[in-house]
């Protein structure tokens, strides 16, 4: 049997899905974002994460258990270090701060004034 092209494979997959043989939403479920240092999985590395590590200290299990800030499956002193190293980080928009709209407007007006002043 020859290998199917991507287009042919897509057509076969959609026909199979129409017949009810495959669940398409399961293929595209979002993968939860892991934030290093976030011991309580609230999306923010804060003082609450220190408390979670202290509360769960010594627990062992699957990576990502409550209190496991570095996702190694053990709540230990390394988790305190992970919280400290990533303190203040947030998940979602990439953690890169941007200027607020009022600052951008003020910068644009200031630039316009400087350009206007140089022409005279």
Helices and strands as residue ranges (DSSP letters): H 6-18, H 24-27, H 47-56, H 77-85, H 101-119
